Each structure stands twice: as C-alpha cells, then as structure tokens.
Amino acid sequence: MRRDTQFMHEGRPGMKITRLTLWQVPLTSHIAYNMSDGKICDTVTSTILRLDADNGLSGWGEVCPIPHYLPAYADGVAPALGELAAVIFGTDALGVEAMMHAADHHLQGHRY
C-alpha cells in the first residue's frame, strides 16, 4: 500500500519551499525480528519526504519510527507534516534552524 500526499503553496521569491510531497511505504523483512517482552517486528512504515523550492531544487528525507521501542508513531507522521505545511511553506529552504524552531513551536510536545 502506498499513500501519496501533496501540500502546495504558491511560489514566493528566492529559495522558498513551495511543495511538500510524502510517500508512506511499508518495509517488510523477510524474517521477523524477535524483540524483548515477546514483541515481534516484521513490518515498519517508512515515510519519504520531498521538499521542493521555487528555484526547482528538491531535498529528500525519511523517517521510519520503529513502533516497538520509539515514542514516535508512523501513522502520525503524515498528519503532523500536514499541520506543519503552513509553517514550512514560504520559508527559506536553507534556514533549517529557524524552520525547526517554528516547527517545535507549532507542534509543542511532539517528540520527533
């Protein structure tokens, strides 16, 4: 199963983020991994992210939270990024620290 999600923003001058595209992909191991407390991990969901800037450049990222021991929740990635789209669009693609500060302020308490 693959789910594509796109959030768009009208172009702005400079190297501003204008598009965020997500793909959620199940990653299945050919052998299940036995973890502590009887937990078994055979499939995890990976979210692939592409950020496009108004100058035509793209940046890529991935998050693959392992639900058996990380506080993150794979199915929460897309909705969280949907919430962050309004904060991300129009920001300087090279201003990572400022963007992360704005994201932290917008999603207070989120452990990502």
N, CA, C and O atoms as CSV, one atom per row, in Angstrom:
chain,resi,resn,atom,element,x,y,z
A,1,MET,N,N,0.843,-1.175,0.000
A,1,MET,CA,C,0.000,0.000,0.000
A,1,MET,C,C,0.887,1.236,0.000
A,1,MET,O,O,1.870,1.307,0.737
A,2,ARG,N,N,0.543,2.178,-0.806
A,2,ARG,CA,C,1.286,3.431,-0.875
A,2,ARG,C,C,0.298,4.577,-0.835
A,2,ARG,O,O,-0.719,4.560,-1.529
A,3,ARG,N,N,0.596,5.554,-0.033
A,3,ARG,CA,C,-0.274,6.722,0.053
A,3,ARG,C,C,0.558,7.947,-0.286
A,3,ARG,O,O,1.563,8.220,0.369
A,4,ASP,N,N,0.142,8.685,-1.309
A,4,ASP,CA,C,0.831,9.910,-1.719
A,4,ASP,C,C,0.041,11.101,-1.189
A,4,ASP,O,O,-1.184,11.141,-1.297
A,5,THR,N,N,0.734,12.047,-0.629
A,5,THR,CA,C,0.093,13.250,-0.120
A,5,THR,C,C,0.897,14.448,-0.597
A,5,THR,O,O,2.125,14.441,-0.514
A,6,GLN,N,N,0.224,15.471,-1.093
A,6,GLN,CA,C,0.915,16.687,-1.516
A,6,GLN,C,C,0.246,17.898,-0.886
A,6,GLN,O,O,-0.980,17.999,-0.837
A,7,PHE,N,N,1.075,18.809,-0.407
A,7,PHE,CA,C,0.617,20.086,0.110
A,7,PHE,C,C,1.332,21.142,-0.716
A,7,PHE,O,O,2.556,21.104,-0.836
A,8,MET,N,N,0.594,22.081,-1.285
A,8,MET,CA,C,1.223,23.054,-2.183
A,8,MET,C,C,1.038,24.478,-1.676
A,8,MET,O,O,0.109,24.773,-0.925
A,9,HIS,N,N,1.935,25.347,-2.098
A,9,HIS,CA,C,1.905,26.763,-1.759
A,9,HIS,C,C,2.320,27.543,-3.000
A,9,HIS,O,O,3.231,27.130,-3.717
A,10,GLU,N,N,1.676,28.636,-3.249
A,10,GLU,CA,C,2.055,29.455,-4.404
A,10,GLU,C,C,3.487,29.936,-4.233
A,10,GLU,O,O,3.919,30.251,-3.124
A,11,GLY,N,N,4.219,29.991,-5.342
A,11,GLY,CA,C,5.639,30.353,-5.311
A,11,GLY,C,C,5.900,31.711,-4.689
A,11,GLY,O,O,5.073,32.619,-4.779
A,12,ARG,N,N,7.041,31.839,-4.066
A,12,ARG,CA,C,7.493,33.095,-3.483
A,12,ARG,C,C,8.894,33.360,-3.998
A,12,ARG,O,O,9.563,32.431,-4.452
A,13,PRO,N,N,9.359,34.605,-3.941
A,13,PRO,CA,C,10.700,34.902,-4.447
A,13,PRO,C,C,11.789,34.224,-3.612
A,13,PRO,O,O,11.608,33.969,-2.421
A,14,GLY,N,N,12.924,33.938,-4.262
A,14,GLY,CA,C,14.048,33.313,-3.572
A,14,GLY,C,C,13.895,31.808,-3.492
A,14,GLY,O,O,13.057,31.214,-4.170
A,15,MET,N,N,14.722,31.199,-2.649
A,15,MET,CA,C,14.676,29.748,-2.493
A,15,MET,C,C,13.710,29.399,-1.372
A,15,MET,O,O,14.115,29.033,-0.268
A,16,LYS,N,N,12.450,29.517,-1.672
A,16,LYS,CA,C,11.403,29.268,-0.691
A,16,LYS,C,C,10.765,27.906,-0.946
A,16,LYS,O,O,10.626,27.476,-2.091
A,17,ILE,N,N,10.382,27.239,0.128
A,17,ILE,CA,C,9.730,25.937,-0.001
A,17,ILE,C,C,8.321,26.144,-0.541
A,17,ILE,O,O,7.553,26.943,-0.005
A,18,THR,N,N,7.990,25.419,-1.605
A,18,THR,CA,C,6.692,25.571,-2.258
A,18,THR,C,C,5.874,24.283,-2.291
A,18,THR,O,O,4.663,24.331,-2.503
A,19,ARG,N,N,6.509,23.149,-2.089
A,19,ARG,CA,C,5.767,21.880,-2.156
A,19,ARG,C,C,6.387,20.878,-1.192
A,19,ARG,O,O,7.603,20.822,-1.013
A,20,LEU,N,N,5.512,20.094,-0.582
A,20,LEU,CA,C,5.908,19.020,0.316
A,20,LEU,C,C,5.170,17.781,-0.173
A,20,LEU,O,O,3.941,17.782,-0.237
A,21,THR,N,N,5.896,16.734,-0.518
A,21,THR,CA,C,5.277,15.504,-1.008
A,21,THR,C,C,5.704,14.355,-0.109
A,21,THR,O,O,6.882,14.224,0.225
A,22,LEU,N,N,4.748,13.526,0.280
A,22,LEU,CA,C,5.018,12.381,1.157
A,22,LEU,C,C,4.628,11.081,0.485
A,22,LEU,O,O,3.646,11.010,-0.254
A,23,TRP,N,N,5.414,10.059,0.756
A,23,TRP,CA,C,5.058,8.691,0.383
A,23,TRP,C,C,5.221,7.845,1.632
A,23,TRP,O,O,6.265,7.900,2.283
A,24,GLN,N,N,4.214,7.069,1.976
A,24,GLN,CA,C,4.324,6.136,3.093
A,24,GLN,C,C,4.424,4.736,2.512
A,24,GLN,O,O,3.557,4.296,1.757
A,25,VAL,N,N,5.499,4.042,2.877
A,25,VAL,CA,C,5.813,2.752,2.280
A,25,VAL,C,C,6.039,1.724,3.386
A,25,VAL,O,O,6.849,1.953,4.284
A,26,PRO,N,N,5.327,0.585,3.333
A,26,PRO,CA,C,5.609,-0.472,4.313
A,26,PRO,C,C,6.901,-1.195,3.946
A,26,PRO,O,O,7.103,-1.578,2.793
A,27,LEU,N,N,7.760,-1.375,4.919
A,27,LEU,CA,C,9.005,-2.112,4.728
A,27,LEU,C,C,8.876,-3.435,5.475
A,27,LEU,O,O,8.809,-3.458,6.704
A,28,THR,N,N,8.843,-4.517,4.740
A,28,THR,CA,C,8.658,-5.840,5.337
A,28,THR,C,C,9.957,-6.627,5.262
A,28,THR,O,O,10.582,-6.725,4.205
A,29,SER,N,N,10.346,-7.176,6.383
A,29,SER,CA,C,11.546,-8.008,6.448
A,29,SER,C,C,11.199,-9.431,6.016
A,29,SER,O,O,10.081,-9.898,6.233
A,30,HIS,N,N,12.150,-10.106,5.411
A,30,HIS,CA,C,11.894,-11.494,5.013
A,30,HIS,C,C,11.893,-12.424,6.219
A,30,HIS,O,O,11.401,-13.549,6.130
A,31,ILE,N,N,12.439,-11.968,7.352
A,31,ILE,CA,C,12.414,-12.739,8.596
A,31,ILE,C,C,11.983,-11.793,9.716
A,31,ILE,O,O,12.512,-10.689,9.843
A,32,ALA,N,N,11.017,-12.237,10.527
A,32,ALA,CA,C,10.561,-11.419,11.649
A,32,ALA,C,C,11.679,-11.284,12.680
A,32,ALA,O,O,12.453,-12.215,12.905
A,33,TYR,N,N,11.744,-10.115,13.295
A,33,TYR,CA,C,12.750,-9.844,14.315
A,33,TYR,C,C,12.086,-9.960,15.676
A,33,TYR,O,O,11.121,-9.250,15.960
A,34,ASN,N,N,12.592,-10.849,16.515
A,34,ASN,CA,C,12.052,-11.044,17.864
A,34,ASN,C,C,12.740,-10.084,18.823
A,34,ASN,O,O,13.964,-10.067,18.955
A,35,MET,N,N,11.912,-9.291,19.484
A,35,MET,CA,C,12.431,-8.293,20.409
A,35,MET,C,C,12.109,-8.715,21.839
A,35,MET,O,O,11.494,-9.758,22.063
A,36,SER,N,N,12.522,-7.907,22.794
A,36,SER,CA,C,12.237,-8.201,24.194
A,36,SER,C,C,10.737,-8.134,24.467
A,36,SER,O,O,9.973,-7.579,23.677
A,37,ASP,N,N,10.338,-8.696,25.571
A,37,ASP,CA,C,8.933,-8.716,26.004
A,37,ASP,C,C,8.015,-9.387,24.996
A,37,ASP,O,O,6.822,-9.089,24.962
A,38,GLY,N,N,8.545,-10.288,24.176
A,38,GLY,CA,C,7.731,-11.033,23.225
A,38,GLY,C,C,7.272,-10.239,22.017
A,38,GLY,O,O,6.416,-10.706,21.265
A,39,LYS,N,N,7.816,-9.060,21.816
A,39,LYS,CA,C,7.436,-8.244,20.660
A,39,LYS,C,C,8.090,-8.798,19.400
A,39,LYS,O,O,9.243,-9.230,19.416
A,40,ILE,N,N,7.336,-8.776,18.320
A,40,ILE,CA,C,7.838,-9.244,17.031
A,40,ILE,C,C,7.691,-8.109,16.024
A,40,ILE,O,O,6.633,-7.488,15.926
A,41,CYS,N,N,8.742,-7.849,15.291
A,41,CYS,CA,C,8.728,-6.787,14.284
A,41,CYS,C,C,9.025,-7.403,12.927
A,41,CYS,O,O,10.113,-7.935,12.706
A,42,ASP,N,N,8.056,-7.333,12.016
A,42,ASP,CA,C,8.299,-7.829,10.659
A,42,ASP,C,C,8.024,-6.768,9.596
A,42,ASP,O,O,8.511,-6.878,8.471
A,43,THR,N,N,7.246,-5.741,9.945
A,43,THR,CA,C,6.943,-4.660,9.004
A,43,THR,C,C,6.940,-3.328,9.750
A,43,THR,O,O,6.375,-3.214,10.837
A,44,VAL,N,N,7.571,-2.335,9.159
A,44,VAL,CA,C,7.529,-0.970,9.680
A,44,VAL,C,C,7.133,-0.046,8.530
A,44,VAL,O,O,7.330,-0.378,7.362
A,45,THR,N,N,6.583,1.097,8.864
A,45,THR,CA,C,6.193,2.070,7.846
A,45,THR,C,C,7.242,3.167,7.763
A,45,THR,O,O,7.584,3.793,8.765
A,46,SER,N,N,7.739,3.387,6.570
A,46,SER,CA,C,8.705,4.451,6.325
A,46,SER,C,C,7.996,5.580,5.580
A,46,SER,O,O,7.236,5.328,4.645
A,47,THR,N,N,8.242,6.810,5.989
A,47,THR,CA,C,7.690,7.970,5.299
A,47,THR,C,C,8.828,8.695,4.598
A,47,THR,O,O,9.793,9.127,5.228
A,48,ILE,N,N,8.696,8.819,3.281
A,48,ILE,CA,C,9.670,9.519,2.453
A,48,ILE,C,C,9.108,10.916,2.179
A,48,ILE,O,O,7.931,11.059,1.849
A,49,LEU,N,N,9.937,11.926,2.314
A,49,LEU,CA,C,9.526,13.321,2.159
A,49,LEU,C,C,10.380,13.988,1.091
A,49,LEU,O,O,11.602,13.840,1.067
A,50,ARG,N,N,9.717,14.720,0.213
A,50,ARG,CA,C,10.435,15.568,-0.743
A,50,ARG,C,C,9.954,17.000,-0.551
A,50,ARG,O,O,8.753,17.268,-0.588
A,51,LEU,N,N,10.892,17.917,-0.346
A,51,LEU,CA,C,10.591,19.343,-0.284
A,51,LEU,C,C,11.089,19.976,-1.569
A,51,LEU,O,O,12.243,19.782,-1.951
A,52,ASP,N,N,10.227,20.734,-2.240
A,52,ASP,CA,C,10.604,21.433,-3.465
A,52,ASP,C,C,10.668,22.928,-3.186
A,52,ASP,O,O,9.845,23.478,-2.454
A,53,ALA,N,N,11.661,23.572,-3.786
A,53,ALA,CA,C,11.818,25.022,-3.657
A,53,ALA,C,C,11.421,25.692,-4.964
A,53,ALA,O,O,11.367,25.055,-6.017
A,54,ASP,N,N,11.150,26.968,-4.878
A,54,ASP,CA,C,10.691,27.703,-6.056
A,54,ASP,C,C,11.762,27.873,-7.127
A,54,ASP,O,O,11.455,28.326,-8.229
A,55,ASN,N,N,13.003,27.524,-6.833
A,55,ASN,CA,C,14.055,27.599,-7.848
A,55,ASN,C,C,14.276,26.256,-8.546
A,55,ASN,O,O,15.209,26.112,-9.337
A,56,GLY,N,N,13.414,25.268,-8.252
A,56,GLY,CA,C,13.499,23.972,-8.917
A,56,GLY,C,C,14.294,22.914,-8.173
A,56,GLY,O,O,14.284,21.749,-8.573
A,57,LEU,N,N,14.981,23.287,-7.102
A,57,LEU,CA,C,15.736,22.303,-6.331
A,57,LEU,C,C,14.820,21.530,-5.395
A,57,LEU,O,O,13.793,22.045,-4.953
A,58,SER,N,N,15.201,20.279,-5.093
A,58,SER,CA,C,14.442,19.425,-4.182
A,58,SER,C,C,15.368,18.863,-3.117
A,58,SER,O,O,16.556,18.646,-3.359
A,59,GLY,N,N,14.816,18.633,-1.949
A,59,GLY,CA,C,15.530,17.968,-0.862
A,59,GLY,C,C,14.712,16.776,-0.407
A,59,GLY,O,O,13.482,16.804,-0.460
A,60,TRP,N,N,15.388,15.728,0.039
A,60,TRP,CA,C,14.722,14.484,0.423
A,60,TRP,C,C,15.029,14.135,1.876
A,60,TRP,O,O,16.098,14.454,2.394
A,61,GLY,N,N,14.070,13.474,2.520
A,61,GLY,CA,C,14.262,12.989,3.880
A,61,GLY,C,C,13.435,11.739,4.098
A,61,GLY,O,O,12.568,11.404,3.291
A,62,GLU,N,N,13.707,11.059,5.187
A,62,GLU,CA,C,12.969,9.835,5.518
A,62,GLU,C,C,12.857,9.725,7.030
A,62,GLU,O,O,13.774,10.096,7.763
A,63,VAL,N,N,11.727,9.213,7.483
A,63,VAL,CA,C,11.557,8.863,8.888
A,63,VAL,C,C,10.920,7.480,8.928
A,63,VAL,O,O,9.955,7.200,8.217
A,64,CYS,N,N,11.471,6.634,9.762
A,64,CYS,CA,C,10.967,5.269,9.878
A,64,CYS,C,C,10.941,4.889,11.354
A,64,CYS,O,O,11.792,4.127,11.813
A,65,PRO,N,N,9.964,5.417,12.105
A,65,PRO,CA,C,9.920,5.112,13.533
A,65,PRO,C,C,9.584,3.636,13.767
A,65,PRO,O,O,8.625,3.106,13.205
A,66,ILE,N,N,10.379,2.998,14.594
A,66,ILE,CA,C,10.144,1.604,14.954
A,66,ILE,C,C,9.176,1.623,16.142
A,66,ILE,O,O,9.570,2.015,17.241
A,67,PRO,N,N,7.929,1.210,15.949
A,67,PRO,CA,C,6.903,1.396,16.968
A,67,PRO,C,C,7.108,0.579,18.237
A,67,PRO,O,O,6.457,0.835,19.249
A,68,HIS,N,N,7.993,-0.384,18.193
A,68,HIS,CA,C,8.158,-1.259,19.348
A,68,HIS,C,C,9.030,-0.664,20.444
A,68,HIS,O,O,9.004,-1.134,21.581
A,69,TYR,N,N,9.816,0.385,20.107
A,69,TYR,CA,C,10.634,0.980,21.160
A,69,TYR,C,C,10.852,2.487,21.036
A,69,TYR,O,O,11.516,3.074,21.890
A,70,LEU,N,N,10.317,3.123,20.008
A,70,LEU,CA,C,10.454,4.574,19.875
A,70,LEU,C,C,9.142,5.266,20.236
A,70,LEU,O,O,8.072,4.688,20.043
A,71,PRO,N,N,9.203,6.497,20.759
A,71,PRO,CA,C,7.973,7.204,21.115
A,71,PRO,C,C,7.194,7.702,19.902
A,71,PRO,O,O,6.021,8.054,20.030
A,72,ALA,N,N,7.819,7.740,18.735
A,72,ALA,CA,C,7.140,8.225,17.529
A,72,ALA,C,C,6.163,7.174,17.011
A,72,ALA,O,O,6.310,5.982,17.283
A,73,TYR,N,N,5.177,7.631,16.268
A,73,TYR,CA,C,4.129,6.766,15.728
A,73,TYR,C,C,4.082,6.990,14.224
A,73,TYR,O,O,3.808,8.103,13.776
A,74,ALA,N,N,4.345,5.946,13.436
A,74,ALA,CA,C,4.472,6.078,11.977
A,74,ALA,C,C,3.242,6.703,11.330
A,74,ALA,O,O,3.377,7.529,10.428
A,75,ASP,N,N,2.049,6.325,11.772
A,75,ASP,CA,C,0.837,6.876,11.161
A,75,ASP,C,C,0.576,8.324,11.569
A,75,ASP,O,O,-0.338,8.960,11.043
A,76,GLY,N,N,1.364,8.845,12.491
A,76,GLY,CA,C,1.227,10.243,12.882
A,76,GLY,C,C,2.119,11.185,12.093
A,76,GLY,O,O,1.988,12.404,12.204
A,77,VAL,N,N,3.033,10.626,11.291
A,77,VAL,CA,C,3.979,11.464,10.548
A,77,VAL,C,C,3.264,12.331,9.515
A,77,VAL,O,O,3.470,13.544,9.482
A,78,ALA,N,N,2.428,11.727,8.674
A,78,ALA,CA,C,1.742,12.490,7.615
A,78,ALA,C,C,0.826,13.576,8.192
A,78,ALA,O,O,0.877,14.712,7.719
A,79,PRO,N,N,-0.012,13.273,9.201
A,79,PRO,CA,C,-0.837,14.346,9.767
A,79,PRO,C,C,-0.002,15.462,10.407
A,79,PRO,O,O,-0.358,16.637,10.310
A,80,ALA,N,N,1.101,15.097,11.056
A,80,ALA,CA,C,1.957,16.123,11.661
A,80,ALA,C,C,2.558,17.020,10.583
A,80,ALA,O,O,2.602,18.239,10.745
A,81,LEU,N,N,3.020,16.424,9.485
A,81,LEU,CA,C,3.576,17.230,8.397
A,81,LEU,C,C,2.498,18.062,7.713
A,81,LEU,O,O,2.775,19.156,7.223
A,82,GLY,N,N,1.267,17.547,7.677
A,82,GLY,CA,C,0.157,18.346,7.160
A,82,GLY,C,C,-0.067,19.585,8.006
A,82,GLY,O,O,-0.332,20.667,7.481
A,83,GLU,N,N,0.040,19.422,9.331
A,83,GLU,CA,C,-0.074,20.564,10.235
A,83,GLU,C,C,1.086,21.538,10.044
A,83,GLU,O,O,0.908,22.754,10.121
A,84,LEU,N,N,2.270,20.992,9.796
A,84,LEU,CA,C,3.458,21.831,9.650
A,84,LEU,C,C,3.557,22.508,8.294
A,84,LEU,O,O,4.355,23.431,8.126
A,85,ALA,N,N,2.765,22.070,7.326
A,85,ALA,CA,C,2.847,22.637,5.976
A,85,ALA,C,C,2.693,24.156,6.002
A,85,ALA,O,O,3.427,24.866,5.314
A,86,ALA,N,N,1.750,24.653,6.788
A,86,ALA,CA,C,1.526,26.101,6.859
A,86,ALA,C,C,2.747,26.830,7.423
A,86,ALA,O,O,3.006,27.981,7.070
A,87,VAL,N,N,3.493,26.160,8.296
A,87,VAL,CA,C,4.691,26.749,8.888
A,87,VAL,C,C,5.865,26.668,7.916
A,87,VAL,O,O,6.692,27.578,7.856
A,88,ILE,N,N,5.935,25.578,7.157
A,88,ILE,CA,C,7.076,25.310,6.272
A,88,ILE,C,C,7.001,26.100,4.971
A,88,ILE,O,O,8.016,26.618,4.504
A,89,PHE,N,N,5.804,26.198,4.376
A,89,PHE,CA,C,5.675,26.870,3.080
A,89,PHE,C,C,6.130,28.318,3.154
A,89,PHE,O,O,5.773,29.060,4.069
A,90,GLY,N,N,6.919,28.693,2.175
A,90,GLY,CA,C,7.396,30.064,2.099
A,90,GLY,C,C,8.647,30.339,2.907
A,90,GLY,O,O,9.205,31.433,2.824
A,91,THR,N,N,9.106,29.353,3.699
A,91,THR,CA,C,10.324,29.572,4.475
A,91,THR,C,C,11.550,29.337,3.609
A,91,THR,O,O,11.482,28.667,2.578
A,92,ASP,N,N,12.657,29.890,4.040
A,92,ASP,CA,C,13.925,29.719,3.341
A,92,ASP,C,C,14.365,28.265,3.486
A,92,ASP,O,O,14.512,27.766,4.602
A,93,ALA,N,N,14.575,27.592,2.367
A,93,ALA,CA,C,14.962,26.181,2.386
A,93,ALA,C,C,16.306,25.965,3.071
A,93,ALA,O,O,16.591,24.856,3.524
A,94,LEU,N,N,17.129,26.991,3.154
A,94,LEU,CA,C,18.427,26.864,3.810
A,94,LEU,C,C,18.393,27.291,5.273
A,94,LEU,O,O,19.380,27.125,5.989
A,95,GLY,N,N,17.275,27.835,5.720
A,95,GLY,CA,C,17.142,28.273,7.107
A,95,GLY,C,C,16.605,27.164,7.991
A,95,GLY,O,O,15.533,27.293,8.582
A,96,VAL,N,N,17.349,26.077,8.079
A,96,VAL,CA,C,16.881,24.880,8.783
A,96,VAL,C,C,16.632,25.148,10.261
A,96,VAL,O,O,15.614,24.711,10.797
A,97,GLU,N,N,17.535,25.856,10.932
A,97,GLU,CA,C,17.360,26.103,12.364
A,97,GLU,C,C,16.100,26.915,12.643
A,97,GLU,O,O,15.357,26.599,13.572
A,98,ALA,N,N,15.854,27.946,11.860
A,98,ALA,CA,C,14.651,28.760,12.046
A,98,ALA,C,C,13.401,27.935,11.759
A,98,ALA,O,O,12.394,28.059,12.455
A,99,MET,N,N,13.470,27.089,10.726
A,99,MET,CA,C,12.326,26.248,10.387
A,99,MET,C,C,12.032,25.252,11.514
A,99,MET,O,O,10.871,25.043,11.867
A,100,MET,N,N,13.073,24.639,12.078
A,100,MET,CA,C,12.874,23.681,13.165
A,100,MET,C,C,12.332,24.377,14.414
A,100,MET,O,O,11.508,23.808,15.131
A,101,HIS,N,N,12.786,25.596,14.676
A,101,HIS,CA,C,12.259,26.355,15.811
A,101,HIS,C,C,10.763,26.613,15.616
A,101,HIS,O,O,9.976,26.443,16.548
A,102,ALA,N,N,10.375,27.019,14.416
A,102,ALA,CA,C,8.958,27.263,14.126
A,102,ALA,C,C,8.157,25.970,14.239
A,102,ALA,O,O,7.036,25.981,14.748
A,103,ALA,N,N,8.718,24.858,13.770
A,103,ALA,CA,C,8.033,23.562,13.859
A,103,ALA,C,C,7.860,23.148,15.316
A,103,ALA,O,O,6.790,22.679,15.705
A,104,ASP,N,N,8.906,23.319,16.122
A,104,ASP,CA,C,8.818,22.989,17.550
A,104,ASP,C,C,7.740,23.817,18.236
A,104,ASP,O,O,6.995,23.300,19.069
A,105,HIS,N,N,7.654,25.089,17.895
A,105,HIS,CA,C,6.648,25.966,18.492
A,105,HIS,C,C,5.234,25.552,18.058
A,105,HIS,O,O,4.298,25.601,18.855
A,106,HIS,N,N,5.088,25.148,16.795
A,106,HIS,CA,C,3.774,24.788,16.254
A,106,HIS,C,C,3.279,23.443,16.791
A,106,HIS,O,O,2.088,23.287,17.064
A,107,LEU,N,N,4.180,22.474,16.944
A,107,LEU,CA,C,3.811,21.144,17.452
A,107,LEU,C,C,4.433,20.939,18.829
A,107,LEU,O,O,5.256,20.043,19.014
A,108,GLN,N,N,4.047,21.754,19.777
A,108,GLN,CA,C,4.614,21.674,21.119
A,108,GLN,C,C,4.386,20.295,21.721
A,108,GLN,O,O,3.282,19.752,21.673
A,109,GLY,N,N,5.453,19.742,22.287
A,109,GLY,CA,C,5.352,18.449,22.954
A,109,GLY,C,C,5.528,17.253,22.049
A,109,GLY,O,O,5.572,16.122,22.534
A,110,HIS,N,N,5.632,17.464,20.743
A,110,HIS,CA,C,5.812,16.346,19.807
A,110,HIS,C,C,7.257,15.882,19.895
A,110,HIS,O,O,8.182,16.689,19.799
A,111,ARG,N,N,7.451,14.585,20.077
A,111,ARG,CA,C,8.812,14.035,20.191
A,111,ARG,C,C,9.232,13.458,18.853
A,111,ARG,O,O,9.004,12.280,18.579
A,112,TYR,N,N,9.836,14.277,18.032
A,112,TYR,CA,C,10.302,13.804,16.729
A,112,TYR,C,C,11.782,13.983,16.591
A,112,TYR,O,O,12.352,13.638,15.555
